[in-house]
Amino acid sequence: MDEWIIWVILAIVLGVAEIFTLTASLGLLGVAALLTAAGAAVGLPVPLQLLLFAVTSTAGLLVLKPIAMRYIKHPPLQRFGVEALVGKPAYVVSEVTGRDGRVRIGGEEWSARAYDETLVIPAGATVDVIEIEGATALVYPRE
């Protein structure tokens, strides 16, 4: 049996194992095995095949894996829907009290209440959205 076939089989086994473990290590070893299979197919002797596998797998694990793990462990934080409105500025359309009022957030008009129920926020003021409760924005005046 040719050596390149053994390397391809090893690459397939490592690739399948990577699917089940999701560690990125086995996938990088599988890529190293594929590169070694290519080297074997062009006639590299077995000692050079082993050296090629060692060098490519070490390079992958030491260089590429840390880069990949940064993106896997720390995906960009994104808020969607009403969660994305928290922290945004709003414009008071009609006076906001602890019971009711209206604000404009990003071009949309929302019902609003003062986050601090003792406050009365006049129309025209700029406020920050502190929380969203159902379809009501709880707001606090900007300083």
N, CA and C atoms as an extended XYZ file, in Angstrom:
429
Properties=species:S:1:pos:R:3:atomname:S:1:resname:S:1:resid:I:1 pbc="F F F"
N         0.846       -1.179        0.000 N   MET     1
C         0.000        0.000        0.000 CA  MET     1
C         0.888        1.238        0.000 C   MET     1
N         0.562        2.224       -0.805 N   ASP     2
C         1.343        3.449       -0.876 CA  ASP     2
C         1.178        4.256        0.406 C   ASP     2
N         2.252        4.983        0.771 N   GLU     3
C         2.218        5.769        2.009 CA  GLU     3
C         1.187        6.891        1.958 C   GLU     3
N         0.990        7.486        0.783 N   TRP     4
C         0.074        8.616        0.699 CA  TRP     4
C        -1.349        8.210        1.052 C   TRP     4
N        -1.728        6.961        0.760 N   ILE     5
C        -3.077        6.495        1.100 CA  ILE     5
C        -3.240        6.433        2.618 C   ILE     5
N        -2.187        5.998        3.308 N   ILE     6
C        -2.241        5.937        4.774 CA  ILE     6
C        -2.425        7.349        5.357 C   ILE     6
N        -1.698        8.326        4.786 N   TRP     7
C        -1.830        9.696        5.257 CA  TRP     7
C        -3.229       10.258        4.995 C   TRP     7
N        -3.810        9.914        3.850 N   VAL     8
C        -5.174       10.375        3.539 CA  VAL     8
C        -6.173        9.754        4.512 C   VAL     8
N        -6.015        8.457        4.805 N   ILE     9
C        -6.909        7.796        5.764 CA  ILE     9
C        -6.775        8.460        7.139 C   ILE     9
N        -5.532        8.738        7.551 N   LEU    10
C        -5.318        9.416        8.832 CA  LEU    10
C        -5.979       10.795        8.832 C   LEU    10
N        -5.869       11.518        7.731 N   ALA    11
C        -6.493       12.842        7.630 CA  ALA    11
C        -8.013       12.743        7.755 C   ALA    11
N        -8.606       11.742        7.129 N   ILE    12
C       -10.064       11.558        7.199 CA  ILE    12
C       -10.485       11.220        8.621 C   ILE    12
N        -9.757       10.316        9.262 N   VAL    13
C       -10.085        9.933       10.644 CA  VAL    13
C        -9.982       11.150       11.567 C   VAL    13
N        -8.910       11.934       11.415 N   LEU    14
C        -8.755       13.129       12.242 CA  LEU    14
C        -9.845       14.163       11.955 C   LEU    14
N       -10.218       14.305       10.692 N   GLY    15
C       -11.290       15.230       10.338 CA  GLY    15
C       -12.621       14.835       10.950 C   GLY    15
N       -12.936       13.543       10.911 N   VAL    16
C       -14.192       13.057       11.517 CA  VAL    16
C       -14.144       13.251       13.032 C   VAL    16
N       -13.002       12.950       13.643 N   ALA    17
C       -12.870       13.146       15.087 CA  ALA    17
C       -13.029       14.615       15.458 C   ALA    17
N       -12.539       15.517       14.608 N   GLU    18
C       -12.679       16.953       14.866 CA  GLU    18
C       -14.145       17.372       14.870 C   GLU    18
N       -14.932       16.782       14.005 N   ILE    19
C       -16.361       17.105       13.948 CA  ILE    19
C       -17.034       16.809       15.281 C   ILE    19
N       -16.615       15.738       15.936 N   PHE    20
C       -17.233       15.351       17.200 CA  PHE    20
C       -16.650       16.086       18.408 C   PHE    20
N       -15.408       16.539       18.327 N   THR    21
C       -14.783       17.178       19.488 CA  THR    21
C       -14.781       18.698       19.420 C   THR    21
N       -14.714       19.278       18.228 N   LEU    22
C       -14.672       20.731       18.026 CA  LEU    22
C       -13.571       21.401       18.846 C   LEU    22
N       -12.368       20.821       18.815 N   THR    23
C       -11.240       21.382       19.554 CA  THR    23
C       -10.309       22.195       18.664 C   THR    23
N       -10.404       22.062       17.387 N   ALA    24
C        -9.538       22.686       16.382 CA  ALA    24
C        -8.194       21.976       16.281 C   ALA    24
N        -7.791       21.233       17.290 N   SER    25
C        -6.495       20.538       17.258 CA  SER    25
C        -6.504       19.390       16.261 C   SER    25
N        -7.531       18.567       16.330 N   LEU    26
C        -7.582       17.412       15.445 CA  LEU    26
C        -7.741       17.830       13.985 C   LEU    26
N        -8.449       18.899       13.756 N   GLY    27
C        -8.584       19.402       12.387 CA  GLY    27
C        -7.252       19.875       11.830 C   GLY    27
N        -6.471       20.557       12.655 N   LEU    28
C        -5.156       21.014       12.211 CA  LEU    28
C        -4.227       19.828       11.953 C   LEU    28
N        -4.319       18.788       12.775 N   LEU    29
C        -3.526       17.580       12.533 CA  LEU    29
C        -3.983       16.893       11.241 C   LEU    29
N        -5.278       16.938       10.962 N   GLY    30
C        -5.792       16.381        9.716 CA  GLY    30
C        -5.258       17.120        8.498 C   GLY    30
N        -5.169       18.438        8.599 N   VAL    31
C        -4.607       19.234        7.506 CA  VAL    31
C        -3.131       18.894        7.318 C   VAL    31
N        -2.411       18.730        8.422 N   ALA    32
C        -0.998       18.342        8.336 CA  ALA    32
C        -0.856       16.978        7.675 C   ALA    32
N        -1.767       16.058        7.985 N   ALA    33
C        -1.740       14.733        7.362 CA  ALA    33
C        -2.015       14.839        5.860 C   ALA    33
N        -2.926       15.722        5.456 N   LEU    34
C        -3.192       15.910        4.021 CA  LEU    34
C        -1.977       16.484        3.297 C   LEU    34
N        -1.323       17.454        3.925 N   LEU    35
C        -0.109       18.008        3.318 CA  LEU    35
C         0.979       16.934        3.204 C   LEU    35
N         1.067       16.091        4.204 N   THR    36
C         2.048       15.003        4.168 CA  THR    36
C         1.681       13.993        3.097 C   THR    36
N         0.392       13.728        2.892 N   ALA    37
C        -0.048       12.822        1.830 CA  ALA    37
C         0.366       13.374        0.470 C   ALA    37
N         0.255       14.697        0.312 N   ALA    38
C         0.691       15.312       -0.947 CA  ALA    38
C         2.196       15.124       -1.133 C   ALA    38
N         2.954       15.283       -0.047 N   GLY    39
C         4.393       15.052       -0.119 CA  GLY    39
C         4.728       13.612       -0.457 C   GLY    39
N         3.979       12.679        0.099 N   ALA    40
C         4.203       11.253       -0.190 CA  ALA    40
C         3.846       10.938       -1.633 C   ALA    40
N         2.804       11.596       -2.145 N   ALA    41
C         2.374       11.347       -3.521 CA  ALA    41
C         3.411       11.803       -4.530 C   ALA    41
N         4.197       12.837       -4.184 N   VAL    42
C         5.230       13.300       -5.108 CA  VAL    42
C         6.562       12.586       -4.895 C   VAL    42
N         6.593       11.629       -3.955 N   GLY    43
C         7.771       10.785       -3.817 CA  GLY    43
C         8.713       11.093       -2.676 C   GLY    43
N         8.296       11.867       -1.677 N   LEU    44
C         9.158       12.111       -0.521 CA  LEU    44
C         9.421       10.801        0.217 C   LEU    44
N        10.631       10.566        0.676 N   PRO    45
C        10.900        9.363        1.464 CA  PRO    45
C        10.215        9.453        2.828 C   PRO    45
N        10.002        8.315        3.463 N   VAL    46
C         9.259        8.230        4.720 CA  VAL    46
C         9.849        9.129        5.810 C   VAL    46
N        11.174        9.171        6.030 N   PRO    47
C        11.681       10.079        7.076 CA  PRO    47
C        11.313       11.544        6.819 C   PRO    47
N        11.339       11.980        5.549 N   LEU    48
C        10.949       13.358        5.241 CA  LEU    48
C         9.433       13.561        5.391 C   LEU    48
N         8.654       12.516        5.137 N   GLN    49
C         7.209       12.602        5.353 CA  GLN    49
C         6.918       12.835        6.835 C   GLN    49
N         7.617       12.081        7.688 N   LEU    50
C         7.410       12.251        9.130 CA  LEU    50
C         7.851       13.643        9.587 C   LEU    50
N         8.945       14.127        9.039 N   LEU    51
C         9.411       15.473        9.371 CA  LEU    51
C         8.408       16.525        8.898 C   LEU    51
N         7.878       16.358        7.678 N   LEU    52
C         6.877       17.278        7.145 CA  LEU    52
C         5.638       17.292        8.031 C   LEU    52
N         5.187       16.110        8.453 N   PHE    53
C         4.016       16.026        9.332 CA  PHE    53
C         4.300       16.727       10.658 C   PHE    53
N         5.465       16.492       11.220 N   ALA    54
C         5.819       17.094       12.509 CA  ALA    54
C         5.877       18.619       12.407 C   ALA    54
N         6.500       19.108       11.346 N   VAL    55
C         6.655       20.559       11.193 CA  VAL    55
C         5.300       21.222       10.941 C   VAL    55
N         4.502       20.678       10.029 N   THR    56
C         3.215       21.316        9.711 CA  THR    56
C         2.231       21.220       10.871 C   THR    56
N         2.206       20.105       11.570 N   SER    57
C         1.276       19.991       12.697 CA  SER    57
C         1.701       20.907       13.844 C   SER    57
N         3.008       20.993       14.100 N   THR    58
C         3.489       21.891       15.156 CA  THR    58
C         3.197       23.344       14.804 C   THR    58
N         3.456       23.720       13.572 N   ALA    59
C         3.166       25.089       13.151 CA  ALA    59
C         1.678       25.396       13.272 C   ALA    59
N         0.840       24.461       12.869 N   GLY    60
C        -0.603       24.679       12.971 CA  GLY    60
C        -1.062       24.843       14.403 C   GLY    60
N        -0.542       23.980       15.279 N   LEU    61
C        -0.977       24.029       16.674 CA  LEU    61
C        -0.429       25.249       17.414 C   LEU    61
N         0.767       25.688       17.055 N   LEU    62
C         1.360       26.819       17.760 CA  LEU    62
C         0.980       28.179       17.172 C   LEU    62
N         0.659       28.219       15.877 N   VAL    63
C         0.366       29.503       15.233 CA  VAL    63
C        -1.130       29.669       14.953 C   VAL    63
N        -1.732       28.709       14.272 N   LEU    64
C        -3.124       28.870       13.839 CA  LEU    64
C        -4.143       28.629       14.946 C   LEU    64
N        -3.897       27.664       15.822 N   LYS    65
C        -4.885       27.357       16.850 CA  LYS    65
C        -5.144       28.539       17.783 C   LYS    65
N        -4.108       29.235       18.296 N   PRO    66
C        -4.416       30.389       19.156 CA  PRO    66
C        -5.255       31.458       18.457 C   PRO    66
N        -5.006       31.663       17.182 N   ILE    67
C        -5.792       32.649       16.429 CA  ILE    67
C        -7.243       32.190       16.331 C   ILE    67
N        -7.440       30.920       16.008 N   ALA    68
C        -8.802       30.380       15.895 CA  ALA    68
C        -9.524       30.409       17.231 C   ALA    68
N        -8.829       30.096       18.303 N   MET    69
C        -9.479       30.049       19.613 CA  MET    69
C        -9.913       31.435       20.084 C   MET    69
N        -9.206       32.487       19.675 N   ARG    70
C        -9.629       33.840       20.032 CA  ARG    70
C       -11.012       34.138       19.472 C   ARG    70
N       -11.260       33.686       18.251 N   TYR    71
C       -12.555       33.945       17.629 CA  TYR    71
C       -13.630       33.009       18.133 C   TYR    71
N       -13.258       31.809       18.517 N   ILE    72
C       -14.239       30.846       19.015 CA  ILE    72
C       -14.681       31.214       20.425 C   ILE    72
N       -13.748       31.587       21.294 N   LYS    73
C       -14.071       31.871       22.688 CA  LYS    73
C       -14.694       33.241       22.894 C   LYS    73
N       -14.366       34.211       22.071 N   HIS    74
C       -14.854       35.560       22.263 CA  HIS    74
C       -15.566       36.066       21.015 C   HIS    74
N       -16.764       35.559       20.740 N   PRO    75
C       -17.477       36.099       19.592 CA  PRO    75
C       -17.885       37.540       19.877 C   PRO    75
N       -18.020       38.335       18.836 N   PRO    76
C       -18.429       39.718       19.057 CA  PRO    76
C       -19.805       39.777       19.714 C   PRO    76
N       -19.911       40.618       20.740 N   LEU    77
C       -21.174       40.738       21.454 CA  LEU    77
C       -22.117       41.638       20.665 C   LEU    77
N       -23.291       41.107       20.398 N   GLN    78
C       -24.292       41.882       19.680 CA  GLN    78
C       -25.623       41.737       20.388 C   GLN    78
N       -26.305       42.861       20.551 N   ARG    79
C       -27.639       42.817       21.141 CA  ARG    79
C       -28.647       43.050       20.021 C   ARG    79
N       -29.776       42.371       20.115 N   PHE    80
C       -30.793       42.455       19.076 CA  PHE    80
C       -32.122       42.865       19.683 C   PHE    80
N       -33.013       43.337       18.829 N   GLY    81
C       -34.365       43.671       19.254 CA  GLY    81
C       -34.370       44.797       20.267 C   GLY    81
N       -35.262       44.688       21.258 N   VAL    82
C       -35.388       45.744       22.256 CA  VAL    82
C       -34.155       45.822       23.142 C   VAL    82
N       -33.413       44.726       23.287 N   GLU    83
C       -32.169       44.750       24.068 CA  GLU    83
C       -31.185       45.764       23.493 C   GLU    83
N       -31.203       45.948       22.180 N   ALA    84
C       -30.277       46.879       21.533 CA  ALA    84
C       -30.619       48.336       21.850 C   ALA    84
N       -31.817       48.607       22.345 N   LEU    85
C       -32.220       49.981       22.652 CA  LEU    85
C       -31.686       50.456       23.995 C   LEU    85
N       -31.374       49.521       24.883 N   VAL    86
C       -30.872       49.894       26.210 CA  VAL    86
C       -29.537       50.613       26.050 C   VAL    86
N       -29.450       51.784       26.673 N   GLY    87
C       -28.236       52.585       26.583 CA  GLY    87
C       -28.281       53.646       25.491 C   GLY    87
N       -29.275       53.585       24.639 N   LYS    88
C       -29.385       54.556       23.542 CA  LYS    88
C       -29.980       55.867       24.066 C   LYS    88
N       -29.655       56.971       23.406 N   PRO    89
C       -30.297       58.239       23.765 CA  PRO    89
C       -31.705       58.302       23.175 C   PRO    89
N       -32.570       59.064       23.826 N   ALA    90
C       -33.937       59.256       23.346 CA  ALA    90
C       -34.314       60.715       23.537 C   ALA    90
N       -35.280       61.172       22.760 N   TYR    91
C       -35.779       62.547       22.796 CA  TYR    91
C       -37.192       62.509       23.371 C   TYR    91
N       -37.440       63.313       24.387 N   VAL    92
C       -38.757       63.316       25.032 CA  VAL    92
C       -39.738       64.093       24.148 C   VAL    92
N       -40.787       63.411       23.696 N   VAL    93
C       -41.805       64.016       22.837 CA  VAL    93
C       -42.883       64.662       23.687 C   VAL    93
N       -43.352       63.953       24.717 N   SER    94
C       -44.301       64.547       25.668 CA  SER    94
C       -43.831       64.185       27.072 C   SER    94
N       -44.091       65.071       27.998 N   GLU    95
C       -43.573       64.963       29.365 CA  GLU    95
C       -43.603       63.526       29.900 C   GLU    95
N       -42.475       63.132       30.511 N   VAL    96
C       -42.342       61.784       31.056 CA  VAL    96
C       -42.357       61.865       32.575 C   VAL    96
N       -43.246       61.062       33.161 N   THR    97
C       -43.332       60.984       34.625 CA  THR    97
C       -43.121       59.522       35.043 C   THR    97
N       -43.362       59.257       36.289 N   GLY    98
C       -43.258       57.890       36.784 CA  GLY    98
C       -44.377       56.995       36.280 C   GLY    98
N       -45.411       57.617       35.647 N   ARG    99
C       -46.548       56.838       35.142 CA  ARG    99
C       -46.600       56.722       33.629 C   ARG    99
N       -46.287       57.829       32.918 N   ASP   100
C       -46.411       57.777       31.453 CA  ASP   100
C       -45.591       58.866       30.785 C   ASP   100
N       -45.638       58.876       29.472 N   GLY   101
C       -44.927       59.847       28.659 CA  GLY   101
C       -44.599       59.222       27.307 C   GLY   101
N       -43.983       60.010       26.433 N   ARG   102
C       -43.618       59.525       25.090 CA  ARG   102
C       -42.198       59.982       24.778 C   ARG   102
N       -41.419       59.073       24.158 N   VAL   103
C       -40.061       59.409       23.718 CA  VAL   103
C       -39.864       58.896       22.305 C   VAL   103
N       -38.892       59.505       21.625 N   ARG   104
C       -38.521       59.052       20.283 CA  ARG   104
C       -37.139       58.414       20.398 C   ARG   104
N       -37.064       57.119       20.047 N   ILE   105
C       -35.807       56.368       20.090 CA  ILE   105
C       -35.483       55.945       18.663 C   ILE   105
N       -34.437       56.505       18.117 N   GLY   106
C       -34.010       56.118       16.772 CA  GLY   106
C       -35.089       56.252       15.717 C   GLY   106
N       -35.906       57.279       15.802 N   GLY   107
C       -36.932       57.510       14.791 CA  GLY   107
C       -38.267       56.871       15.095 C   GLY   107
N       -38.371       56.072       16.149 N   GLU   108
C       -39.643       55.446       16.524 CA  GLU   108
C       -40.140       56.046       17.834 C   GLU   108
N       -41.437       56.230       17.915 N   GLU   109
C       -42.012       56.775       19.136 CA  GLU   109
C       -42.419       55.640       20.064 C   GLU   109
N       -42.020       55.763       21.324 N   TRP   110
C       -42.287       54.744       22.342 CA  TRP   110
C       -43.007       55.367       23.526 C   TRP   110
N       -43.819       54.552       24.198 N   SER   111
C       -44.341       54.993       25.483 CA  SER   111
C       -43.180       54.913       26.467 C   SER   111
N       -43.206       55.785       27.469 N   ALA   112
C       -42.071       55.843       28.383 CA  ALA   112
C       -42.531       56.154       29.799 C   ALA   112
N       -41.674       55.782       30.745 N   ARG   113
C       -41.829       56.140       32.154 CA  ARG   113
C       -40.461       56.534       32.669 C   ARG   113
N       -40.459       57.407       33.675 N   ALA   114
C       -39.196       57.790       34.295 CA  ALA   114
C       -38.692       56.614       35.123 C   ALA   114
N       -37.402       56.325       35.006 N   TYR   115
C       -36.791       55.227       35.764 CA  TYR   115
C       -36.895       55.524       37.260 C   TYR   115
N       -36.666       56.793       37.596 N   ASP   116
C       -36.877       57.261       38.969 CA  ASP   116
C       -38.283       57.848       38.996 C   ASP   116
N       -39.211       57.191       39.675 N   GLU   117
C       -40.625       57.575       39.621 CA  GLU   117
C       -40.908       58.970       40.158 C   GLU   117
N       -39.966       59.573       40.889 N   THR   118
C       -40.189       60.912       41.435 CA  THR   118
C       -39.851       62.011       40.427 C   THR   118
N       -39.218       61.653       39.311 N   LEU   119
C       -38.806       62.653       38.322 CA  LEU   119
C       -39.938       63.017       37.366 C   LEU   119
N       -39.891       64.250       36.903 N   VAL   120
C       -40.752       64.725       35.817 CA  VAL   120
C       -39.785       65.279       34.770 C   VAL   120
N       -39.788       64.671       33.593 N   ILE   121
C       -38.849       65.056       32.539 CA  ILE   121
C       -39.631       65.821       31.473 C   ILE   121
N       -39.265       67.078       31.222 N   PRO   122
C       -40.040       67.897       30.280 CA  PRO   122
C       -39.817       67.484       28.824 C   PRO   122
N       -40.782       67.843       27.979 N   ALA   123
C       -40.656       67.608       26.534 CA  ALA   123
C       -39.441       68.357       26.013 C   ALA   123
N       -38.732       67.745       25.081 N   GLY   124
C       -37.558       68.364       24.499 CA  GLY   124
C       -36.261       67.930       25.162 C   GLY   124
N       -36.347       67.261       26.304 N   ALA   125
C       -35.131       66.814       27.008 CA  ALA   125
C       -34.560       65.569       26.325 C   ALA   125
N       -33.278       65.367       26.533 N   THR   126
C       -32.635       64.151       26.046 CA  THR   126
C       -32.453       63.218       27.237 C   THR   126
N       -32.816       61.966       27.038 N   VAL   127
C       -32.737       60.972       28.108 CA  VAL   127
C       -31.990       59.738       27.601 C   VAL   127
N       -31.603       58.879       28.515 N   ASP   128
C       -31.005       57.596       28.171 CA  ASP   128
C       -31.999       56.499       28.495 C   ASP   128
N       -32.071       55.503       27.619 N   VAL   129
C       -32.935       54.354       27.859 CA  VAL   129
C       -32.201       53.425       28.823 C   VAL   129
N       -32.805       53.193       29.986 N   ILE   130
C       -32.187       52.366       31.014 CA  ILE   130
C       -32.663       50.923       30.898 C   ILE   130
N       -33.927       50.758       30.538 N   GLU   131
C       -34.526       49.422       30.494 CA  GLU   131
C       -35.740       49.467       29.589 C   GLU   131
N       -36.109       48.306       29.045 N   ILE   132
C       -37.352       48.187       28.278 CA  ILE   132
C       -38.241       47.198       29.013 C   ILE   132
N       -39.460       47.651       29.335 N   GLU   133
C       -40.446       46.791       30.002 CA  GLU   133
C       -41.626       46.648       29.068 C   GLU   133
N       -41.737       45.519       28.407 N   GLY   134
C       -42.789       45.326       27.424 CA  GLY   134
C       -42.595       46.296       26.275 C   GLY   134
N       -43.569       47.220       26.097 N   ALA   135
C       -43.452       48.220       25.036 CA  ALA   135
C       -43.201       49.600       25.621 C   ALA   135
N       -42.680       49.650       26.845 N   THR   136
C       -42.412       50.912       27.514 CA  THR   136
C       -40.931       51.048       27.835 C   THR   136
N       -40.395       52.204       27.487 N   ALA   137
C       -38.992       52.485       27.780 CA  ALA   137
C       -38.899       53.179       29.134 C   ALA   137
N       -38.039       52.683       30.000 N   LEU   138
C       -37.758       53.353       31.250 CA  LEU   138
C       -36.532       54.210       31.004 C   LEU   138
N       -36.685       55.527       31.250 N   VAL   139
C       -35.640       56.476       30.856 CA  VAL   139
C       -35.172       57.292       32.048 C   VAL   139
N       -33.972       57.853       31.886 N   TYR   140
C       -33.384       58.715       32.905 CA  TYR   140
C       -32.753       59.899       32.199 C   TYR   140
N       -32.935       61.127       32.736 N   PRO   141
C       -32.411       62.315       32.041 CA  PRO   141
C       -30.884       62.308       31.964 C   PRO   141
N       -30.383       62.831       30.861 N   ARG   142
C       -28.925       62.986       30.699 CA  ARG   142
C       -28.465       64.159       31.545 C   ARG   142
N       -27.257       64.066       32.030 N   GLU   143
C       -26.697       65.135       32.852 CA  GLU   143
C       -25.861       66.056       32.019 C   GLU   143
